[in-house]
C-alpha cells in the first residue's frame, strides 16, 4: 500500500486527508440527526447498526471517489497533450460515477445498510469543500 502512495503527490494526499476529516464530521453529524429523529419518531426513523454501517461505507466511498479524482487530475497534469488529459479526466469521471451508482444500488438493496445513511455521505465532500471555501481566509 505504501508503494502505491509513494507516487501520489503531496497535494492529493493532503486534500484527501482534509476531505476524509470533513466527511467523518459529516457522518457523525448525520448519526446525531438520526439519533434525534429516532427519539421523536422511533417508529419511522431507525437507529441501529444499519445506520452506522451505511454511514461508514458511504463515507468511505465518498472519500475514495475524491482520492480517485485527485489521482486522475495528477495523471492528466502529467499528460503530454491536452486531448490525452481531457480523455483521462472524462474516463475518470465516468468510472467514479459508476462506482457511486454501484454503491447507491448496494446501499438500497443490501439489508445491512440503511439506504439514506449510505447515500447521504456522498454529498459530504462537496459540501465540506464549499463550507471550507466560505470560511477560508487568504493569507
N, C-alpha and C positions, 0 to 999 in steps of 0.2 A: 504494500500500500504506500509506503513512504517513497518507493521508487517512482510511483506514478505522480505523487505530489511534488517531486523534485522538478518536474517540467512545468509546473503551474506557476505563473507569475505571482509575485508577492501581492500585487493589487487584487488579483482574483481571490487569493486566499483571505486577504483582509476583508474584502467586501462580502465574501461568503460567510465569514465569521460574524460580521455585523448583521447580515440577513438572518443567520441562524439565531442570533440573540433576539432580534425583533420578532421572528416567528415564534420562538419559545415564549416570549412575553405575551404575544397574541393568543397562543394556545392556552396558557394559564388563565388569561382573562376570559377566554371562551369557556373554560371549565367553571370559573366562578359564576359566569352568567347562567350556565346550565344548572349549577347548584342553586342559585337564587330562584330561577324559574321552577325548578323542581320543588322548592319549598312552597311556592304559591300554587303550583299546578302539578301535584305529584302524579295524577292520573294521565296527564298529557305529555309531560316532559320527563323522560327518564334521567337517572343519574347513577349509572352503573359502569361496569368495566368497558362497555361498548363506546362510551363517551371518551374514556381515556385512550383506548386503543385507536379509535378514529382520529383523535387529536394528534397522537404521536405519529401515526403513519401518514396522515395528511400533511403534518408539518415537515416530516422527512421528505415527502415527495416535493413539497414546495421548495425546500432548501436545495434538494438535488436538481430541480429544474433551474434554479438560479445558478448553481455551480456549472451545470452543462452550458448555460448561456454564456457564462464567463469564459469557459474553455473555447466555445465557438468564436467569440469575439477575439480571443487571443490568437486562435488559428487564422482567422480572417485578417487580422492585422499583419500577420507574417506572410500573407499571400503575395505573390509577385504581381498580379494584376487585379484590377477592380472586379472583373467578371467572376474570377475564382472566389474572391472574397464574398461577393454577393451570393453566389451559389452556396457557399458554406453556411452563410447566415440563414438563407432560406431553408436549406436542408435541416439545419439545427432547429429552426422554429417548427418545422413540420414534425420532427421526431419528438421534440419536447411537448408539443400539443398532443401528439398521440399518447405519450406517456401519461399526461394528465387525464386525458379521456379514458384511458385504460384504468387509471386509479379511480376515477369517478364511478365507472361501471362496477369495479370491485367494491367500492365503499357502499354502493346501493345494494348490490346483490349479496355480499357476504354478511351473514348474520352476526359475526363477531365485531362489526363496526357499526356505529350509528352514522347514518349517511350524512347528516348535517355536520356532525363533529368531524367527519372525514373530509368533507368538501370545503368547508369554510376556511380552514388553514391555507388553502391555495391562494386566498386573497391577501394573506398577511404580508408577504414580502413586498408587493407593490404598494400596499397601504403604508407599511412601515417606512419605506423609502420616501414616499410622499410626505409623511409626517416629519421625518427627519429633515427633509428639504425645507420645510416650513421653518423649523427651529434652528437650522444651520446658519451660523454667522460666519461671514468671511473674515479671515484674519489678515 
